[in-house]
Amino acid sequence: MEVNTRNSAAATGDESGIAIRIKGVSKYFPIYDTPRDRLKQMVMPRLHRLFGRAPRCYHRVFHALNEVSFEIRRGETVGIIGRNGAGKSTLLQIISGTLTPSAGTVETRGRIAALLELGAGFNPEFTGRENVFMNGSILGLTHEEVARRFDEIAAFADIGEFIDRPVKTYSSGMYVRLAFAVQACVDPEILIVDEALSVGDIGFQYKCFKRMEALREKGVTILMVTHSTGSILEYADRCIVLDGGRVIHDTPDVLAAVLAYEKGMMSQAQTRQVEPVQDSGRDARRMTVSELKAIQEREWNRELGEKRFGSARAIIERIDLYKGDGASLEKSPLLKPNEEVVFRFSLLASEAIRNVALGISISGVRGGDIWGDNNLLAGQPLNLEPGRHEVEYRVRLPISSGEYLVHCGLACFSGEGREELDQRRPINRLRFWSSREQVGVVYAPIRISLPGAMEE
């Protein structure tokens, strides 16, 4: 069995264009049902062999990766996607050298900066400055090289006087700032990112993505794992889809890979749906506030980390997303800019409630609402009676390619007071795609004419 052969030497010919080569990489983890089984596995097989008996295994084997092979050329930006547990993070840890494969070979050529668990290598007792120099040396830089880059790192992190305080006094956001600054400012030849940019404030996330774009323009090889397929569509030259520890798609047709991934996720979601609204068995006419409150606390989008709150006198039982022609976004997940989208709400009310506002908004995955509306702003009053109510919103959104989060909320007004009935942020997501590239969020392609042009 060939395991973890690394080669960082310079290559010649066609080999010089390869930054990362993965060949037959597998990773197995033993799973023990009890701590006692772990102890038995350490002792009993030796005793069995000593007495001439066949050793017994006291654990199960989990295959995190299974015969994974691919090559990445210098300057490529490759996105890796897959559902939770597909093996994405394990693969990145093996490539970065923080985890050893059970079988297979890994070859990397160039200095690697890995944004896996940001700040994991920091010593909490050291100051930020001391940790910068320590991490720089780990990345292969001399003290003098780190010193030349220190001002750039400190400016990027933008944590002020905390740079000279122990990092144990830092907030999680300050950890992220300093860790990303160290990794991104050491001139890596290979940048590995694992959902690291999903944390921190909006301004810092924007700065991080701008830095990634600058590294990409310099020819840095970028390998990124994210659940944001919008980011994959925007940045990746190529997409690898993992499922069950195996590569099921590896293609420069990023859109095709994303669609295959979305199709798999949607079929998985349909398998998990054991209580659809139509057959829920709920007698909506007789539901009490306490029953609605229990639904509110129990049912939320765990994949997106939904935050849900409100008095629950009425709740948003669910929201279904469709295209204008009636096609479900579960089966056809990508929208075109200005294509009609339908938000179909199912509301449950425990009592009569007047002056209800049902709001809908869309934000970027890195924060910031980019569109929103509600029935009151549209001039349509909404009064609820006890029971279930269906409400449908239709809209055309001139939004550029990318992934966006859907938020909704139910509230009511009495005099100048506002009561939050059920707020759900985020409850779902939308994905837009267009072959026409633009800058920003609004999709508004220009039309060009040259009225002053001279005829030849």
Backbone torsions as a table, in degrees:
resi	resn	phi	psi	omega
1	MET	NA	124.9	-179.4
2	GLU	-94.4	126.3	-172.4
3	VAL	-129.9	127.0	164.8
4	ASN	52.0	50.1	174.4
5	THR	-84.8	115.5	-177.8
6	ARG	-107.7	141.5	-179.6
7	ASN	-138.6	108.7	-179.9
8	SER	-107.1	12.7	-178.2
9	ALA	-74.5	159.4	178.4
10	ALA	-67.0	145.4	-178.6
11	ALA	-115.2	162.9	179.9
12	THR	-121.1	164.7	177.4
13	GLY	62.8	-141.5	-179.5
14	ASP	-63.8	-25.4	-178.2
15	GLU	-64.6	-25.0	-176.5
16	SER	-65.5	-19.8	-179.8
17	GLY	-86.8	-3.8	-177.8
18	ILE	-92.3	125.1	176.5
19	ALA	-96.2	-38.8	-178.4
20	ILE	-137.9	131.8	174.1
21	ARG	-128.5	121.4	177.7
22	ILE	-113.2	125.7	-177.1
23	LYS	-133.5	112.6	175.2
24	GLY	59.8	35.1	-176.0
25	VAL	-79.3	129.0	175.4
26	SER	-130.9	151.5	176.7
27	LYS	-139.9	123.8	-179.1
28	TYR	-116.4	142.2	175.2
29	PHE	-124.6	131.6	174.8
30	PRO	-75.7	136.2	179.0
31	ILE	-114.4	120.0	-179.6
32	TYR	-105.1	135.1	179.0
33	ASP	-73.2	-32.7	-180.0
34	THR	-141.6	157.4	174.5
35	PRO	-58.9	-30.0	179.1
36	ARG	-63.1	-38.0	178.7
37	ASP	-64.3	-34.6	177.6
38	ARG	-63.0	-42.0	178.6
39	LEU	-66.4	-41.2	178.8
40	LYS	-61.1	-40.0	-178.9
41	GLN	-64.2	-30.4	179.4
42	MET	-75.4	-30.8	-170.7
43	VAL	-108.5	-48.4	-167.4
44	MET	-64.1	-43.0	179.9
45	PRO	-57.2	-35.9	178.2
46	ARG	-66.1	-41.6	178.8
47	LEU	-65.6	-40.8	178.8
48	HIS	-60.4	-44.9	179.2
49	ARG	-66.0	-35.5	179.4
50	LEU	-61.0	-36.4	-178.3
51	PHE	-98.9	13.9	175.1
52	GLY	75.0	21.9	179.7
53	ARG	-104.1	154.8	178.4
54	ALA	-69.4	127.3	-179.5
55	PRO	-61.7	144.9	178.0
56	ARG	-105.8	143.4	179.3
57	CYS	-97.0	131.3	-176.6
58	TYR	-109.0	19.7	179.2
59	HIS	-143.9	163.3	171.9
60	ARG	-102.1	155.8	-178.1
61	VAL	-107.6	126.3	175.4
62	PHE	-102.4	123.8	-179.4
63	HIS	-92.2	95.9	178.4
64	ALA	-72.0	-37.3	175.9
65	LEU	-134.7	144.3	-175.7
66	ASN	-139.8	103.0	175.3
67	GLU	54.6	55.2	179.1
68	VAL	-88.9	129.6	179.6
69	SER	-141.3	134.0	171.7
70	PHE	-171.8	166.5	175.7
71	GLU	-126.0	145.7	176.2
72	ILE	-125.1	127.0	-177.7
73	ARG	-86.2	157.9	-179.7
74	ARG	-58.9	136.3	177.2
75	GLY	85.4	-5.7	178.5
76	GLU	-76.0	146.8	168.9
77	THR	-111.5	113.1	-173.4
78	VAL	-116.2	126.7	175.9
79	GLY	-97.7	137.7	175.8
80	ILE	-116.7	122.5	-179.7
81	ILE	-127.1	162.4	-179.2
82	GLY	163.6	158.6	-178.7
83	ARG	-69.1	169.8	178.3
84	ASN	-58.3	133.4	-179.5
85	GLY	86.8	5.6	-178.4
86	ALA	-75.3	-17.3	178.7
87	GLY	109.6	10.5	-175.0
88	LYS	-63.4	-53.9	-176.9
89	SER	-66.0	-37.1	177.0
90	THR	-60.1	-42.9	179.5
91	LEU	-62.0	-44.8	-179.5
92	LEU	-64.9	-38.4	178.1
93	GLN	-63.8	-37.3	177.6
94	ILE	-67.2	-42.9	179.5
95	ILE	-63.8	-40.2	-178.3
96	SER	-77.5	-12.0	176.0
97	GLY	92.7	6.4	179.5
98	THR	-89.0	-5.4	178.4
99	LEU	-140.8	139.5	-178.3
100	THR	-96.3	132.1	178.5
101	PRO	-72.2	154.5	175.4
102	SER	-77.2	-28.1	178.6
103	ALA	-156.9	157.9	176.9
104	GLY	101.2	175.9	-178.5
105	THR	-123.7	147.6	178.2
106	VAL	-128.7	123.9	176.3
107	GLU	-122.3	128.6	175.6
108	THR	-129.8	144.1	179.4
109	ARG	-128.7	109.0	179.2
110	GLY	123.9	161.8	179.2
111	ARG	-69.2	129.6	-177.2
112	ILE	-104.2	130.6	168.1
113	ALA	-113.5	120.3	-174.3
114	ALA	-114.9	117.4	176.5
115	LEU	-98.8	77.8	-177.5
116	LEU	-99.6	-80.2	174.2
117	GLU	-109.6	93.1	-172.4
118	LEU	-57.7	129.5	178.1
119	GLY	85.3	-0.3	-177.2
120	ALA	-63.9	-26.9	-178.6
121	GLY	-91.7	5.1	-179.5
122	PHE	-77.9	142.0	171.0
123	ASN	-89.7	117.4	-174.7
124	PRO	-62.5	-21.4	-178.8
125	GLU	-84.0	-19.7	-179.8
126	PHE	-82.3	156.1	173.7
127	THR	-74.4	168.6	176.4
128	GLY	-59.3	-41.9	179.5
129	ARG	-60.3	-45.6	-179.1
130	GLU	-64.7	-38.0	178.8
131	ASN	-68.6	-32.4	176.4
132	VAL	-60.8	-47.2	-178.9
133	PHE	-68.0	-38.0	179.4
134	MET	-65.2	-46.3	-179.8
135	ASN	-67.1	-34.7	176.9
136	GLY	-61.4	-40.7	179.2
137	SER	-67.9	-35.4	176.8
138	ILE	-62.8	-35.0	-179.9
139	LEU	-81.2	1.9	174.4
140	GLY	95.3	12.8	179.0
141	LEU	-94.2	147.7	174.4
142	THR	-77.9	166.8	178.4
143	HIS	-59.4	-39.5	-178.9
144	GLU	-67.1	-38.8	178.8
145	GLU	-65.3	-40.7	177.0
146	VAL	-65.5	-40.3	-180.0
147	ALA	-60.6	-39.1	179.2
148	ARG	-66.7	-29.6	-178.0
149	ARG	-94.8	-5.8	-170.1
150	PHE	-60.8	-43.3	-178.6
151	ASP	-61.8	-38.8	178.0
152	GLU	-65.0	-42.7	179.7
153	ILE	-63.3	-46.1	-178.6
154	ALA	-64.3	-38.5	179.8
155	ALA	-67.9	-39.3	-179.7
156	PHE	-66.8	-44.0	-179.5
157	ALA	-65.7	-37.4	175.6
158	ASP	53.1	51.7	177.6
159	ILE	-110.2	10.2	173.0
160	GLY	62.1	-137.2	-175.1
161	GLU	-69.3	-11.7	179.1
162	PHE	-66.9	-13.9	178.6
163	ILE	-58.8	-25.5	-179.7
164	ASP	-107.2	20.9	174.9
165	ARG	-113.7	154.8	179.0
166	PRO	-58.2	139.2	-176.3
167	VAL	-69.4	-13.7	175.9
168	LYS	-66.3	-15.0	177.4
169	THR	-92.3	-0.7	-175.8
170	TYR	-80.1	150.8	166.7
171	SER	-77.1	167.2	178.8
172	SER	-61.5	-35.7	178.9
173	GLY	-64.8	-38.3	178.5
174	MET	-68.0	-37.8	174.2
175	TYR	-54.8	-49.9	-176.9
176	VAL	-61.6	-45.6	-178.7
177	ARG	-57.5	-50.0	-176.1
178	LEU	-69.6	-41.2	-178.4
179	ALA	-63.5	-44.2	179.2
180	PHE	-65.7	-40.2	-178.6
181	ALA	-60.0	-42.2	179.6
182	VAL	-62.8	-49.0	-175.1
183	GLN	-67.1	-39.0	-172.8
184	ALA	-83.7	-16.3	-175.1
185	CYS	-104.7	11.7	-179.4
186	VAL	-102.3	17.6	178.9
187	ASP	54.3	61.6	179.0
188	PRO	-71.8	155.1	172.1
189	GLU	-96.6	-23.5	175.4
190	ILE	-132.4	123.5	178.5
191	LEU	-112.5	124.1	-179.8
192	ILE	-114.5	123.3	-174.8
193	VAL	-125.8	126.4	179.8
194	ASP	-124.0	88.8	177.0
195	GLU	54.2	15.7	-175.1
196	ALA	-67.9	-25.7	-174.4
197	LEU	-89.7	9.4	177.2
198	SER	-86.4	-0.4	179.5
199	VAL	-114.5	169.0	-178.1
200	GLY	89.2	168.6	-177.7
201	ASP	-77.5	168.8	-173.6
202	ILE	-60.5	-43.7	-178.6
203	GLY	-62.1	-41.1	-179.7
204	PHE	-70.0	-38.4	177.3
205	GLN	-60.7	-40.7	177.8
206	TYR	-62.1	-42.7	179.3
207	LYS	-62.3	-39.8	179.5
208	CYS	-63.3	-44.7	-179.5
209	PHE	-67.6	-35.0	176.0
210	LYS	-64.8	-38.0	177.8
211	ARG	-65.9	-40.3	177.4
212	MET	-62.2	-39.4	178.1
213	GLU	-63.6	-39.2	179.0
214	ALA	-65.7	-41.2	177.7
215	LEU	-64.5	-38.4	179.3
216	ARG	-63.1	-42.6	179.5
217	GLU	-64.7	-26.2	178.6
218	LYS	-81.6	-2.8	178.4
219	GLY	92.0	15.5	177.9
220	VAL	-72.1	137.4	175.1
221	THR	-77.9	127.3	-176.4
222	ILE	-121.3	129.2	177.1
223	LEU	-122.3	116.1	-173.6
224	MET	-127.6	137.3	173.7
225	VAL	-112.0	129.6	178.9
226	THR	-158.5	151.5	172.3
227	HIS	-85.3	-6.7	-179.9
228	SER	-85.5	96.5	179.3
229	THR	-67.0	-22.0	174.8
230	GLY	-62.8	-41.2	177.5
231	SER	-65.4	-37.9	177.6
232	ILE	-62.7	-45.4	179.5
233	LEU	-63.1	-34.2	-175.3
234	GLU	-78.8	-38.7	-169.9
235	TYR	-107.5	-31.3	-167.4
236	ALA	-80.7	141.1	171.5
237	ASP	-88.3	-16.4	-173.4
238	ARG	-157.0	151.4	-176.8
239	CYS	-133.1	134.2	175.0
240	ILE	-114.8	127.5	178.7
241	VAL	-107.8	123.7	177.2
242	LEU	-104.0	144.2	173.3
243	ASP	-151.8	125.7	-179.9
244	GLY	61.0	30.4	179.3
245	GLY	80.5	6.9	-179.5
246	ARG	-121.7	153.1	174.4
247	VAL	-82.3	117.1	178.8
248	ILE	-104.5	-18.6	174.0
249	HIS	-146.1	138.9	174.2
250	ASP	-147.3	101.9	-169.5
251	THR	-151.1	147.5	171.4
252	PRO	-75.6	-10.4	175.0
253	ASP	-82.4	83.0	-172.8
254	VAL	-61.3	-39.9	-179.5
255	LEU	-61.3	-43.0	179.6
256	ALA	-62.5	-40.4	179.7
257	ALA	-66.0	-41.3	179.2
258	VAL	-64.3	-41.8	178.9
259	LEU	-62.9	-39.8	177.9
260	ALA	-63.7	-41.5	177.9
261	TYR	-64.0	-45.1	-179.3
262	GLU	-63.1	-39.4	179.7
263	LYS	-61.7	-41.5	177.9
264	GLY	-65.8	-40.3	179.3
265	MET	-66.3	-37.8	-179.1
266	MET	-68.7	-39.2	178.3
267	SER	-67.0	-33.4	176.8
268	GLN	-67.4	-40.9	179.9
269	ALA	-65.1	-38.2	179.2
270	GLN	-66.7	-33.4	177.3
271	THR	-66.1	-35.4	-178.7
272	ARG	-75.1	-21.4	-175.7
273	GLN	-75.7	98.7	-179.2
274	VAL	-103.7	-3.1	-177.0
275	GLU	-139.6	68.2	178.1
276	PRO	-65.5	155.2	-175.2
277	VAL	-60.7	-40.3	-174.3
278	GLN	-60.6	-33.1	-175.9
279	ASP	-117.8	28.1	-174.7
280	SER	-70.6	-21.3	-178.8
281	GLY	78.8	5.3	-179.6
282	ARG	-79.9	130.3	172.8
283	ASP	-86.3	89.8	-173.0
284	ALA	-61.2	-24.8	-177.0
285	ARG	-71.3	-19.9	-173.4
286	ARG	-119.3	15.1	-177.0
287	MET	-76.8	135.6	-179.2
288	THR	-92.2	169.2	177.5
289	VAL	-60.4	-41.3	-179.2
290	SER	-64.0	-35.8	177.8
291	GLU	-68.7	-41.3	177.2
292	LEU	-66.5	-36.6	177.9
293	LYS	-63.1	-39.2	178.6
294	ALA	-64.5	-40.3	176.8
295	ILE	-63.5	-43.4	-179.0
296	GLN	-59.8	-40.0	-178.3
297	GLU	-78.6	-23.7	-174.4
298	ARG	-94.4	-34.0	-171.2
299	GLU	-110.3	110.4	177.7
300	TRP	-156.1	160.5	-175.4
301	ASN	-79.3	97.7	-176.8
302	ARG	-70.1	-32.6	179.9
303	GLU	-60.6	-39.1	-178.4
304	LEU	-93.4	-2.2	-178.2
305	GLY	66.5	41.1	-176.1
306	GLU	-57.8	137.0	171.7
307	LYS	-101.8	124.0	-175.9
308	ARG	-130.1	131.7	-178.8
309	PHE	-157.6	164.9	178.5
310	GLY	144.2	169.6	-177.1
311	SER	-69.6	-23.7	176.9
312	ALA	70.4	20.0	169.9
313	ARG	-64.3	-27.2	169.9
314	ALA	-145.5	147.0	-177.3
315	ILE	-135.2	160.8	171.6
316	ILE	-89.6	100.9	-176.3
317	GLU	-64.5	-42.0	177.8
318	ARG	-166.4	165.6	173.6
319	ILE	-134.9	129.5	176.9
320	ASP	-112.1	141.2	-176.5
321	LEU	-112.2	131.9	-179.4
322	TYR	-134.9	160.5	167.8
323	LYS	-84.9	166.2	-176.8
324	GLY	-59.9	-27.1	-179.8
325	ASP	-86.1	4.3	177.8
326	GLY	96.4	-5.4	179.7
327	ALA	-71.2	132.3	179.7
328	SER	-72.5	139.5	177.1
329	LEU	-71.5	-12.0	173.8
330	GLU	-69.0	-33.3	-179.1
331	LYS	-93.9	-28.7	-179.6
332	SER	-132.7	82.5	-163.1
333	PRO	-76.9	-11.6	-176.1
334	LEU	-102.4	133.9	176.6
335	LEU	-104.8	149.3	171.5
336	LYS	-93.4	150.3	175.6
337	PRO	-54.0	135.8	179.9
338	ASN	72.1	5.5	174.2
339	GLU	-77.1	138.3	-177.6
340	GLU	-67.5	133.3	176.7
341	VAL	-121.1	141.7	-177.2
342	VAL	-115.6	126.5	174.0
343	PHE	-105.1	113.1	-178.3
344	ARG	-108.9	112.3	-176.3
345	PHE	-97.1	144.3	167.1
346	SER	-116.3	117.2	-177.7
347	LEU	-109.0	144.8	174.0
348	LEU	-120.8	130.5	179.2
349	ALA	-123.7	139.3	179.1
350	SER	-90.2	-15.9	-175.5
351	GLU	-158.4	174.3	177.7
352	ALA	-71.8	129.1	-179.6
353	ILE	-134.7	128.3	-178.3
354	ARG	-102.6	161.1	175.5
355	ASN	54.1	56.1	-178.4
356	VAL	-91.4	138.8	174.3
357	ALA	-113.3	123.0	176.1
358	LEU	-110.9	107.7	-174.5
359	GLY	-105.7	152.3	177.8
360	ILE	-136.6	139.3	177.5
361	SER	-147.5	161.1	179.0
362	ILE	-129.5	135.4	177.5
363	SER	-127.6	163.7	171.3
364	GLY	-73.4	160.3	-179.2
365	VAL	-66.7	-19.6	177.5
366	ARG	-100.8	17.7	173.8
367	GLY	99.9	165.7	176.6
368	GLY	91.3	109.8	178.4
369	ASP	-65.0	136.3	179.7
370	ILE	-116.6	-10.3	176.4
371	TRP	-164.1	148.1	175.7
372	GLY	-168.9	154.9	178.8
373	ASP	-162.5	167.4	174.1
374	ASN	-152.5	171.0	-174.5
375	ASN	-66.0	-32.6	180.0
376	LEU	-68.7	-42.6	176.6
377	LEU	-63.8	-29.2	179.3
378	ALA	-84.6	0.2	177.8
379	GLY	77.6	23.5	-179.0
380	GLN	-118.2	105.2	178.7
381	PRO	-67.2	152.9	179.9
382	LEU	-138.3	117.8	176.6
383	ASN	-119.4	134.5	-176.9
384	LEU	-106.3	142.2	170.0
385	GLU	-110.4	164.3	178.4
386	PRO	-57.0	133.5	179.3
387	GLY	126.3	-163.6	-177.1
388	ARG	-100.3	141.5	180.0
389	HIS	-132.2	140.8	176.2
390	GLU	-109.8	127.8	179.0
391	VAL	-130.1	138.4	-176.9
392	GLU	-127.1	128.5	173.8
393	TYR	-111.1	138.0	175.7
394	ARG	-124.3	138.6	-178.0
395	VAL	-158.0	151.7	171.9
396	ARG	-111.1	125.0	-174.2
397	LEU	-113.8	118.0	178.6
398	PRO	-81.6	69.7	-172.2
399	ILE	-111.4	139.4	-179.7
400	SER	-74.3	169.9	-179.8
401	SER	-56.0	139.5	178.5
402	GLY	151.4	177.9	179.0
403	GLU	-107.6	138.0	-176.7
404	TYR	-135.1	151.5	-179.8
405	LEU	-100.0	141.4	-179.8
406	VAL	-104.7	128.6	177.8
407	HIS	-122.2	148.1	176.0
408	CYS	-146.3	159.5	-178.4
409	GLY	-154.1	150.7	179.1
410	LEU	-123.2	127.2	-179.0
411	ALA	-143.8	166.0	174.7
412	CYS	-140.0	159.4	-174.7
413	PHE	-123.2	138.0	174.6
414	SER	-136.5	106.6	-173.7
415	GLY	67.2	-125.1	177.1
416	GLU	-97.3	0.7	-178.3
417	GLY	-88.6	149.6	178.4
418	ARG	-125.0	131.6	177.9
419	GLU	-114.2	123.3	175.9
420	GLU	-78.7	117.3	180.0
421	LEU	-89.8	-48.3	-180.0
422	ASP	-160.1	109.8	177.0
423	GLN	-106.6	132.7	-178.0
424	ARG	-131.4	107.1	-173.9
425	ARG	-138.4	114.3	-15.1
426	PRO	-89.6	156.8	-179.3
427	ILE	-103.5	-23.5	-177.1
428	ASN	-160.4	-173.6	178.3
429	ARG	-140.9	156.4	175.5
430	LEU	-125.3	148.0	177.6
431	ARG	-129.3	124.7	178.0
432	PHE	-110.2	146.6	177.1
433	TRP	-148.5	138.9	174.4
434	SER	-146.4	142.9	178.2
435	SER	-70.5	-16.4	179.7
436	ARG	-86.6	113.0	-179.1
437	GLU	-79.5	142.2	175.5
438	GLN	-143.9	167.5	176.2
439	VAL	-97.6	136.9	176.6
440	GLY	92.7	-166.2	-174.1
441	VAL	-99.0	-38.5	-176.4
442	VAL	-75.5	129.2	178.2
443	TYR	-93.5	104.7	-179.5
444	ALA	-145.4	81.0	-177.3
445	PRO	-64.8	140.1	-179.6
446	ILE	-81.1	155.0	171.0
447	ARG	-113.8	130.8	-171.9
448	ILE	-111.0	133.0	171.4
449	SER	-136.8	154.1	-180.0
450	LEU	-122.3	75.1	-174.2
451	PRO	-63.8	-24.4	-178.0
452	GLY	-94.7	4.3	-175.8
453	ALA	-67.4	138.1	179.4
454	MET	-82.9	136.9	174.5
455	GLU	-75.4	139.9	179.1
456	GLU	-78.9	NA	NA
